[in-house]
Amino acid sequence: MILKKVGMMPHGLINNVEEKLGTDGQIFLDWVKWVTKRISEIGEPDYKPVMRYDVYGCMGKAFNNDLDKVGEYLIKVADACAPYEVFVEMPVDMKSNEKQLEAMKYLRKYLDDAGCRLKLIIDEYANTYEEIVEWVDAKGADMVQVKTIDLGGINNIVEADLYCKAHGVLAYQGGTCNQTDKAAIVCANLAVATKPFAMAGTPGMGVDEGVMIVSNEQERLLAILKAKQEGKI
């Protein structure tokens, strides 16, 4: 990812407290520090990725959903990622939309009060267009993962991306490891058109295939658009 200068990385799949986060959060914290150090070791001087970690509610599980402890831990994560911008997806999972919204807003205020710029992403509770609108209107997260596989049509993907942007919430156009290369190409076209903050490199669980498919399609589209603007086609 670092050598390919991926814009937002590394995700991490932090979906287990005991093995990937640590009951006190130390396993994840050590790994975050390693990733940050690795960028400085092998990355180009001008490479400044946005760090994104999806933790599937594991921070809440580790700290018994004590939001003050989760907030304190998030500040440690932000410090470990310095000087890079960092997003954390689903730090807690409160098992209902109402409680999740309340918790995410509480964490945002906790971080703001501490002067911490770490940003929060909502995923599972904003799967449909209607749910995305609800979260955006409530300012429940800094970024919404626009779940392309759940929205029911490319029209809804486009509308969700645009709604987030129009109302000051960042859009991350997601995807799935199981989609086809053709679906990934369609999503790349939608992203070039709507310009979300970022989009997922898909399909697959690796790096090369997703980055190659999405990046190649994006560059092809940009080349066509540039040629049209210059009157060459």
VODRENTI-38180 format. One record per residue: residue in one letter; x, y, z of N, C-alpha, C in turn; residue number from 1. Coordinates in Angstrom, 2 decimals, padded with zeros to 5 digits. Example, Ala and Ser with C-alpha at 12.3 -4.5 7.8 and 13.67 -1.06 7.14 Angstrom:
BEGIN
 rest      nX      nY      nZ     caX     caY     caZ      cX      cY      cZ  nr
    A  013.19 -005.69  007.80  012.30 -004.50  007.80  013.20 -003.30  007.80   1
    S  012.85 -002.25  007.08  013.67 -001.06  007.14  012.90  000.03  007.87   2
***
This chain:
BEGIN
 rest      nX      nY      nZ     caX     caY     caZ      cX      cY      cZ  nr
    M  000.83 -001.21  000.00  000.00  000.00  000.00  000.86  001.26  000.00   1
    I  001.89  001.25  000.81  002.76  002.42  000.93  003.50  002.67 -000.38   2
    L  004.05  001.63 -000.96  004.80  001.78 -002.20  003.90  002.21 -003.35   3
    K  002.65  001.80 -003.32  001.69  002.19 -004.36  001.03  003.54 -004.06   4
    K  001.38  004.14 -002.93  000.84  005.44 -002.51 -000.69  005.44 -002.44   5
    V -001.23  004.41 -001.80 -002.68  004.35 -001.61 -003.11  005.55 -000.77   6
    G -004.19  006.21 -001.19 -004.60  007.44 -000.54 -005.13  007.28  000.86   7
    M -005.90  006.21  001.09 -006.45  005.93  002.42 -006.14  004.48  002.76   8
    M -005.46  004.26  003.87 -005.03  002.91  004.24 -004.83  002.82  005.74   9
    P -004.74  001.62  006.35 -004.71  000.31  005.70 -005.96 -000.53  005.93  10
    H -006.99 -000.04  006.59 -008.21 -000.75  006.99 -007.92 -001.66  008.18  11
    G -007.33 -002.83  007.96 -006.84 -003.64  009.06 -007.72 -004.79  009.53  12
    L -009.03 -004.71  009.30 -009.95 -005.79  009.72 -009.78 -006.11  011.20  13
    I -009.94 -005.12  012.05 -009.78 -005.30  013.50 -011.12 -005.76  014.08  14
    N -011.34 -007.07  014.02 -012.66 -007.62  014.36 -012.65 -008.60  015.52  15
    N -011.58 -008.54  016.33 -011.48 -009.46  017.47 -010.72 -008.76  018.60  16
    V -011.32 -008.68  019.76 -010.70 -007.96  020.87 -009.44 -008.65  021.35  17
    E -009.54 -009.94  021.64 -008.41 -010.66  022.24 -007.21 -010.75  021.32  18
    E -007.44 -010.94  020.01 -006.33 -011.20  019.09 -005.85 -009.96  018.35  19
    K -006.73 -008.99  018.09 -006.36 -007.88  017.22 -006.37 -006.51  017.89  20
    L -007.19 -006.34  018.91 -007.22 -005.06  019.61 -006.47 -005.15  020.93  21
    G -006.69 -006.26  021.62 -006.14 -006.41  022.97 -007.17 -005.97  024.00  22
    T -007.27 -006.70  025.10 -008.27 -006.36  026.11 -008.04 -004.98  026.70  23
    D -006.79 -004.51  026.65 -006.48 -003.15  027.08 -006.18 -002.23  025.90  24
    G -006.36 -002.75  024.67 -006.13 -001.97  023.46 -004.69 -001.90  023.00  25
    Q -003.77 -002.58  023.70 -002.36 -002.40  023.40 -001.93 -003.06  022.09  26
    I -002.52 -004.19  021.74 -002.15 -004.87  020.49 -002.39 -003.95  019.30  27
    F -003.56 -003.36  019.26 -003.90 -002.46  018.15 -003.02 -001.21  018.18  28
    L -002.80 -000.67  019.35 -001.98  000.54  019.48 -000.56  000.30  018.97  29
    D  000.00 -000.85  019.31  001.35 -001.18  018.84  001.38 -001.32  017.33  30
    W  000.34 -001.91  016.76  000.28 -002.10  015.31  000.15 -000.75  014.59  31
    V -000.69  000.13  015.13 -000.86  001.46  014.55  000.49  002.19  014.52  32
    K  001.22  002.10  015.61  002.54  002.74  015.68  003.48  002.14  014.64  33
    W  003.40  000.83  014.44  004.25  000.16  013.45  003.92  000.64  012.04  34
    V  002.61  000.75  011.73  002.21  001.23  010.40  002.74  002.64  010.17  35
    T  002.58  003.49  011.15  003.05  004.87  011.03  004.56  004.92  010.80  36
    K  005.28  004.11  011.56  006.74  004.05  011.42  007.13  003.51  010.05  37
    R  006.37  002.54  009.56  006.66  001.92  008.27  006.53  002.94  007.13  38
    I  005.57  003.85  007.24  005.40  004.88  006.21  006.66  005.74  006.13  39
    S  007.17  006.12  007.28  008.37  006.97  007.29  009.60  006.23  006.80  40
    E  009.60  004.90  006.98  010.76  004.10  006.59  010.85  003.87  005.08  41
    I  009.72  003.57  004.44  009.77  003.19  003.03  008.96  004.08  002.11  42
    G  008.18  005.01  002.68  007.35  005.88  001.85  008.13  007.02  001.24  43
    E  007.63  007.52  000.13  008.23  008.71 -000.49  008.01  009.92  000.43  44
    P  008.91  010.90  000.39  008.79  012.06  001.27  007.46  012.80  001.16  45
    D  006.86  012.79 -000.04  005.62  013.51 -000.24  004.37  012.66  000.02  46
    Y  004.56  011.43  000.47  003.42  010.52  000.69  002.79  010.78  002.05  47
    K  001.57  011.29  002.04  000.85  011.61  003.27 -000.53  010.94  003.24  48
    P -000.59  009.65  003.52 -001.88  008.95  003.44 -002.82  009.34  004.57  49
    V -004.08  009.14  004.34 -005.08  009.23  005.40 -005.20  007.84  006.01  50
    M -005.08  007.75  007.32 -005.16  006.45  007.98 -006.62  006.12  008.30  51
    R -007.01  004.90  007.98 -008.38  004.48  008.27 -008.36  003.09  008.89  52
    Y -009.01  002.98  010.03 -009.08  001.69  010.71 -010.53  001.35  011.02  53
    D -010.96  000.17  010.57 -012.30 -000.33  010.88 -012.17 -001.30  012.05  54
    V -012.80 -000.98  013.17 -012.61 -001.80  014.37 -013.87 -002.56  014.79  55
    Y -014.94 -002.47  014.02 -016.12 -003.32  014.23 -016.65 -003.30  015.66  56
    G -016.60 -002.15  016.31 -017.12 -002.05  017.67 -016.22 -002.60  018.75  57
    C -015.02 -003.04  018.38 -014.14 -003.73  019.34 -013.65 -002.82  020.46  58
    M -013.54 -001.53  020.20 -013.12 -000.63  021.29 -014.17 -000.59  022.38  59
    G -015.43 -000.55  021.98 -016.50 -000.59  022.96 -016.51 -001.89  023.75  60
    K -016.29 -002.98  023.05 -016.25 -004.28  023.73 -015.12 -004.35  024.74  61
    A -013.96 -003.85  024.36 -012.78 -003.91  025.24 -012.98 -003.07  026.50  62
    F -013.71 -001.96  026.37 -013.87 -001.04  027.50 -015.30 -001.01  028.02  63
    N -016.03 -002.11  027.80 -017.40 -002.28  028.32 -018.30 -001.09  027.98  64
    N -018.12 -000.56  026.78 -018.90  000.57  026.28 -018.87  001.79  027.19  65
    D -017.78  001.92  027.95 -017.54  003.14  028.72 -017.01  004.18  027.72  66
    L -017.86  005.11  027.34 -017.52  006.03  026.26 -016.38  006.97  026.60  67
    D -016.23  007.30  027.87 -015.09  008.13  028.26 -013.78  007.38  028.06  68
    K -013.77  006.09  028.40 -012.57  005.28  028.19 -012.29  005.08  026.71  69
    V -013.36  004.89  025.92 -013.19  004.76  024.47 -012.64  006.06  023.90  70
    G -013.17  007.18  024.34 -012.68  008.47  023.87 -011.21  008.69  024.23  71
    E -010.84  008.33  025.45 -009.45  008.44  025.89 -008.54  007.57  025.02  72
    Y -009.02  006.39  024.70 -008.24  005.47  023.86 -008.11  005.99  022.44  73
    L -009.17  006.57  021.90 -009.12  007.13  020.55 -008.07  008.25  020.46  74
    I -007.93  009.01  021.52 -006.90  010.06  021.54 -005.51  009.44  021.46  75
    K -005.32  008.31  022.12 -004.03  007.60  022.05 -003.77  007.11  020.62  76
    V -004.83  006.63  019.96 -004.70  006.18  018.57 -004.30  007.35  017.68  77
    A -004.95  008.49  017.87 -004.62  009.68  017.07 -003.17  010.09  017.27  78
    D -002.71  010.05  018.51 -001.32  010.41  018.80 -000.36  009.44  018.13  79
    A -000.74  008.15  018.11  000.12  007.14  017.50  000.20  007.29  015.98  80
    C -000.82  007.90  015.38 -000.87  008.09  013.93 -000.23  009.39  013.47  81
    A  000.12  010.25  014.39  000.69  011.55  014.01  001.93  011.36  013.15  82
    P  002.08  012.15  012.09  001.35  013.38  011.75  000.20  013.17  010.77  83
    Y -000.26  011.95  010.61 -001.24  011.66  009.57 -002.67  011.82  010.09  84
    E -003.56  012.22  009.19 -004.98  012.29  009.51 -005.50  010.87  009.71  85
    V -006.39  010.69  010.69 -006.84  009.33  010.99 -008.36  009.28  011.17  86
    F -008.95  008.23  010.60 -010.37  007.94  010.74 -010.53  006.58  011.42  87
    V -011.49  006.46  012.32 -011.81  005.17  012.94 -013.28  004.86  012.67  88
    E -013.50  003.70  012.08 -014.85  003.27  011.73 -015.42  002.37  012.81  89
    M -016.63  002.69  013.23 -017.38  001.89  014.20 -016.56  001.59  015.47  90
    P -016.14  002.60  016.22 -015.40  002.33  017.46 -016.23  001.57  018.48  91
    V -017.54  001.79  018.45 -018.46  001.07  019.33 -019.62  000.53  018.52  92
    D -020.29 -000.47  019.05 -021.51 -001.00  018.45 -022.53 -001.13  019.56  93
    M -023.47 -000.19  019.60 -024.42 -000.12  020.70 -025.69 -000.92  020.47  94
    K -025.77 -001.63  019.35 -026.84 -002.60  019.06 -028.20 -001.99  018.72  95
    S -028.30 -000.67  018.66 -029.52 -000.04  018.16 -029.13  001.29  017.52  96
    N -029.90  001.71  016.54 -029.57  002.94  015.83 -029.60  004.15  016.76  97
    E -030.61  004.20  017.63 -030.74  005.33  018.54 -029.54  005.43  019.49  98
    K -029.15  004.31  020.09 -028.03  004.31  021.03 -026.71  004.54  020.30  99
    Q -026.60  004.02  019.07 -025.37  004.21  018.29 -025.19  005.68  017.94 100
    L -026.25  006.33  017.53 -026.20  007.75  017.19 -025.81  008.58  018.41 101
    E -026.42  008.27  019.53 -026.11  008.98  020.77 -024.64  008.80  021.16 102
    A -024.16  007.56  021.04 -022.77  007.27  021.42 -021.77  007.95  020.50 103
    M -022.04  007.93  019.20 -021.11  008.54  018.26 -021.05  010.06  018.46 104
    K -022.18  010.68  018.73 -022.19  012.12  018.97 -021.46  012.45  020.28 105
    Y -021.59  011.59  021.27 -020.88  011.77  022.53 -019.37  011.70  022.31 106
    L -018.94  010.70  021.55 -017.51  010.55  021.27 -016.97  011.74  020.48 107
    R -017.77  012.24  019.52 -017.32  013.39  018.75 -017.09  014.61  019.65 108
    K -018.02  014.83  020.59 -017.88  015.95  021.52 -016.69  015.73  022.45 109
    Y -016.50  014.49  022.90 -015.37  014.17  023.77 -014.06  014.50  023.07 110
    L -013.96  014.09  021.82 -012.74  014.36  021.05 -012.56  015.85  020.79 111
    D -013.64  016.53  020.45 -013.57  017.97  020.21 -013.11  018.72  021.45 112
    D -013.67  018.34  022.60 -013.31  019.00  023.85 -011.83  018.79  024.19 113
    A -011.29  017.66  023.74 -009.87  017.36  024.00 -008.97  017.92  022.91 114
    G -009.57  018.55  021.90 -008.78  019.09  020.80 -008.23  018.03  019.88 115
    C -008.89  016.88  019.83 -008.43  015.76  019.00 -009.13  015.79  017.66 116
    R -008.36  015.70  016.59 -008.91  015.81  015.23 -009.25  014.45  014.61 117
    L -009.07  013.36  015.34 -009.45  012.04  014.82 -010.92  012.09  014.40 118
    K -011.23  011.47  013.26 -012.59  011.52  012.74 -013.25  010.14  012.83 119
    L -014.56  010.15  012.95 -015.35  008.94  013.16 -016.17  008.59  011.93 120
    I -016.22  007.29  011.61 -016.98  006.79  010.46 -018.11  005.90  010.95 121
    I -019.30  006.09  010.39 -020.41  005.17  010.65 -020.58  004.25  009.45 122
    D -020.88  002.98  009.75 -021.04  002.00  008.67 -022.37  001.27  008.81 123
    E -022.40  000.24  009.65 -023.53 -000.69  009.65 -024.90 -000.07  009.95 124
    Y -024.95  001.04  010.63 -026.24  001.65  010.96 -026.69  002.66  009.90 125
    A -025.92  002.78  008.83 -026.29  003.69  007.74 -026.18  002.95  006.41 126
    N -026.94  001.89  006.27 -026.84  001.03  005.09 -027.73  001.47  003.94 127
    T -028.91  002.00  004.24 -029.83  002.42  003.18 -029.71  003.93  002.96 128
    Y -030.26  004.40  001.86 -030.22  005.83  001.58 -030.93  006.61  002.70 129
    E -032.07  006.10  003.14 -032.83  006.77  004.20 -032.03  006.84  005.49 130
    E -031.32  005.78  005.83 -030.49  005.78  007.04 -029.32  006.75  006.91 131
    I -028.74  006.80  005.72 -027.63  007.74  005.49 -028.12  009.18  005.69 132
    V -029.28  009.51  005.13 -029.85  010.84  005.31 -030.05  011.15  006.79 133
    E -030.56  010.18  007.54 -030.79  010.38  008.97 -029.49  010.69  009.71 134
    W -028.44  009.93  009.42 -027.16  010.15  010.08 -026.51  011.46  009.67 135
    V -026.63  011.79  008.40 -026.07  013.06  007.92 -026.79  014.24  008.56 136
    D -028.11  014.21  008.59 -028.88  015.30  009.17 -028.59  015.48  010.66 137
    A -028.34  014.36  011.34 -028.06  014.40  012.78 -026.60  014.72  013.08 138
    K -025.77  014.81  012.04 -024.32  015.02  012.22 -023.76  013.99  013.20 139
    G -024.14  012.72  012.96 -023.75  011.66  013.87 -022.36  011.10  013.62 140
    A -021.73  011.48  012.51 -020.39  011.00  012.20 -019.72  011.98  011.25 141
    D -018.40  011.94  011.23 -017.66  012.81  010.32 -017.69  012.28  008.90 142
    M -017.82  010.95  008.78 -017.84  010.30  007.48 -018.86  009.16  007.50 143
    V -019.55  008.99  006.38 -020.47  007.87  006.20 -019.90  006.94  005.15 144
    Q -019.87  005.65  005.48 -019.53  004.69  004.44 -020.77  004.43  003.59 145
    V -020.72  004.87  002.36 -021.83  004.66  001.43 -021.70  003.24  000.92 146
    K -022.53  002.36  001.47 -022.41  000.92  001.22 -023.05  000.56 -000.12 147
    T -022.24  000.52 -001.15 -022.76  000.34 -002.51 -023.58 -000.94 -002.66 148
    I -023.19 -001.99 -001.93 -023.88 -003.28 -002.09 -025.25 -003.30 -001.44 149
    D -025.53 -002.35 -000.55 -026.79 -002.35  000.19 -027.79 -001.31 -000.30 150
    L -027.37 -000.42 -001.19 -028.21  000.72 -001.53 -029.25  000.45 -002.61 151
    G -029.15 -000.68 -003.28 -030.23 -001.10 -004.16 -030.18 -000.59 -005.59 152
    G -029.21  000.23 -005.93 -029.10  000.72 -007.30 -028.09  001.84 -007.38 153
    I -027.52  002.04 -008.58 -026.50  003.07 -008.71 -027.08  004.46 -008.51 154
    N -028.38  004.63 -008.75 -029.02  005.92 -008.50 -028.92  006.30 -007.02 155
    N -029.11  005.32 -006.15 -029.04  005.58 -004.71 -027.61  005.84 -004.25 156
    I -026.65  005.18 -004.89 -025.24  005.42 -004.57 -024.89  006.87 -004.89 157
    V -025.29  007.31 -006.08 -025.03  008.68 -006.50 -025.70  009.67 -005.55 158
    E -026.97  009.45 -005.24 -027.70  010.37 -004.38 -027.10  010.40 -002.97 159
    A -026.65  009.25 -002.48 -026.05  009.20 -001.14 -024.74  009.97 -001.10 160
    D -023.88  009.76 -002.10 -022.62  010.52 -002.19 -022.90  012.02 -002.19 161
    L -023.83  012.44 -003.04 -024.11  013.86 -003.19 -024.76  014.45 -001.95 162
    Y -025.61  013.67 -001.28 -026.28  014.18 -000.07 -025.26  014.43  001.03 163
    C -024.34  013.50  001.20 -023.29  013.68  002.20 -022.51  014.96  001.92 164
    K -022.08  015.12  000.68 -021.26  016.27  000.31 -022.03  017.58  000.48 165
    A -023.29  017.59  000.13 -024.09  018.81  000.20 -024.34  019.26  001.63 166
    H -024.20  018.33  002.58 -024.51  018.64  003.97 -023.29  018.56  004.88 167
    G -022.10  018.65  004.29 -020.89  018.78  005.09 -020.41  017.54  005.79 168
    V -020.82  016.37  005.30 -020.34  015.10  005.86 -019.54  014.38  004.77 169
    L -018.41  013.84  005.13 -017.56  013.16  004.15 -018.18  011.84  003.72 170
    A -018.05  011.52  002.46 -018.57  010.25  001.93 -017.41  009.33  001.58 171
    Y -017.50  008.11  002.06 -016.55  007.06  001.66 -017.34  006.02  000.90 172
    Q -017.12  005.95 -000.41 -017.88  005.01 -001.24 -017.28  003.62 -001.10 173
    G -017.98  002.78 -000.38 -017.46  001.45 -000.05 -017.73  000.42 -001.12 174
    G -017.55 -000.82 -000.74 -017.75 -001.94 -001.67 -017.73 -003.24 -000.92 175
    T -017.39 -004.30 -001.61 -017.32 -005.62 -000.98 -016.21 -006.44 -001.62 176
    C -015.62 -007.30 -000.82 -014.57 -008.18 -001.34 -015.12 -009.14 -002.39 177
    N -016.44 -009.38 -002.36 -017.05 -010.41 -003.21 -017.62 -009.89 -004.51 178
    Q -017.53 -008.57 -004.76 -018.09 -008.08 -006.01 -017.17 -008.41 -007.18 179
    T -017.69 -008.26 -008.37 -016.90 -008.57 -009.56 -016.07 -007.35 -009.96 180
    D -015.13 -007.58 -010.87 -014.34 -006.47 -011.39 -015.23 -005.48 -012.13 181
    K -016.28 -005.98 -012.77 -017.19 -005.08 -013.49 -017.94 -004.17 -012.52 182
    A -018.34 -004.69 -011.39 -019.00 -003.85 -010.38 -018.04 -002.79 -009.85 183
    A -016.78 -003.17 -009.66 -015.78 -002.22 -009.19 -015.56 -001.10 -010.21 184
    I -015.58 -001.46 -011.50 -015.42 -000.47 -012.56 -016.60  000.50 -012.58 185
    V -017.80 -000.03 -012.41 -018.99  000.84 -012.33 -018.84  001.81 -011.16 186
    C -018.40  001.30 -010.01 -018.24  002.15 -008.83 -017.18  003.23 -009.06 187
    A -016.14  002.88 -009.79 -015.11  003.88 -010.10 -015.70  005.01 -010.94 188
    N -016.56  004.67 -011.89 -017.22  005.69 -012.69 -018.10  006.60 -011.83 189
    L -018.82  005.99 -010.89 -019.68  006.78 -010.01 -018.85  007.72 -009.13 190
    A -017.71  007.23 -008.69 -016.85  008.05 -007.83 -016.24  009.22 -008.59 191
    V -015.82  008.98 -009.82 -015.29  010.08 -010.63 -016.38  011.14 -010.86 192
    A -017.62  010.70 -010.99 -018.73  011.62 -011.24 -019.13  012.40 -009.99 193
    T -019.17  011.74 -008.84 -019.69  012.38 -007.62 -018.61  012.91 -006.70 194
    K -017.38  012.44 -006.87 -016.22  012.90 -006.09 -016.40  012.75 -004.58 195
    P -016.62  011.53 -004.08 -016.61  011.33 -002.63 -015.19  011.55 -002.10 196
    F -015.03  011.61 -000.79 -013.71  011.79 -000.19 -012.78  010.65 -000.59 197
    A -013.31  009.43 -000.64 -012.52  008.26 -001.02 -013.45  007.15 -001.47 198
    M -012.87  006.15 -002.13 -013.64  004.96 -002.47 -012.80  003.74 -002.20 199
    A -013.46  002.61 -002.01 -012.77  001.36 -001.70 -012.12  000.79 -002.95 200
    G -010.94  000.21 -002.75 -010.32 -000.57 -003.81 -010.85 -001.98 -003.75 201
    T -011.62 -002.38 -004.74 -012.23 -003.71 -004.73 -012.12 -004.33 -006.12 202
    P -012.38 -005.63 -006.24 -012.76 -006.61 -005.22 -011.54 -007.27 -004.59 203
    G -011.80 -008.24 -003.75 -010.74 -009.06 -003.16 -010.33 -008.58 -001.78 204
    M -009.56 -009.43 -001.09 -009.06 -009.12  000.25 -007.62 -008.64  000.21 205
    G -007.03 -008.58 -000.97 -005.65 -008.17 -001.09 -005.52 -006.69 -001.40 206
    V -004.38 -006.33 -001.97 -004.12 -004.94 -002.33 -004.05 -004.77 -003.84 207
    D -003.21 -005.56 -004.51 -002.93 -005.35 -005.94 -004.18 -005.34 -006.80 208
    E -005.05 -006.33 -006.62 -006.19 -006.46 -007.53 -007.13 -005.26 -007.42 209
    G -007.51 -004.89 -006.18 -008.43 -003.78 -006.00 -007.85 -002.44 -006.44 210
    V -006.61 -002.19 -006.04 -005.96 -000.93 -006.41 -005.80 -000.84 -007.92 211
    M -005.40 -001.94 -008.54 -005.18 -001.94 -009.99 -006.48 -001.69 -010.75 212
    I -007.54 -002.41 -010.41 -008.81 -002.30 -011.14 -009.38 -000.89 -011.02 213
    V -009.45 -000.39 -009.79 -010.05  000.92 -009.55 -009.18  002.05 -010.10 214
    S -007.88  001.98 -009.85 -006.98  003.05 -010.30 -006.91  003.12 -011.83 215
    N -006.83  001.95 -012.48 -006.75  001.94 -013.94 -008.01  002.54 -014.56 216
    E -009.18  002.19 -014.02 -010.42  002.74 -014.56 -010.51  004.24 -014.31 217
    Q -010.09  004.66 -013.14 -010.11  006.09 -012.83 -009.21  006.87 -013.79 218
    E -008.00  006.37 -014.02 -007.08  007.07 -014.92 -007.58  007.07 -016.35 219
    R -008.23  005.98 -016.76 -008.80  005.91 -018.11 -009.88  006.98 -018.27 220
    L -010.75  007.10 -017.27 -011.82  008.09 -017.32 -011.27  009.52 -017.35 221
    L -010.27  009.77 -016.51 -009.69  011.11 -016.46 -009.02  011.47 -017.79 222
    A -008.39  010.50 -018.41 -007.75  010.74 -019.71 -008.80  011.07 -020.77 223
    I -009.92  010.37 -020.76 -011.00  010.63 -021.71 -011.58  012.03 -021.48 224
    L -011.82  012.37 -020.23 -012.39  013.67 -019.91 -011.44  014.81 -020.31 225
    K -010.16  014.61 -020.07 -009.17  015.62 -020.46 -009.14  015.78 -021.98 226
    A -009.18  014.67 -022.70 -009.18  014.73 -024.16 -010.41  015.45 -024.69 227
    K -011.56  015.23 -024.05 -012.79  015.91 -024.47 -012.68  017.42 -024.24 228
    Q -012.13  017.79 -023.07 -011.98  019.21 -022.75 -011.04  019.91 -023.73 229
    E -010.05  019.18 -024.20 -009.08  019.74 -025.14 -009.53  019.64 -026.58 230
    G -010.74  019.08 -026.79 -011.29  018.96 -028.13 -010.64  017.92 -029.00 231
    K -009.96  016.94 -028.38 -009.25  015.91 -029.14 -010.16  014.75 -029.51 232
    I -011.29  014.61 -028.82 -012.26  013.56 -029.17 -013.67  014.12 -029.13 233
***
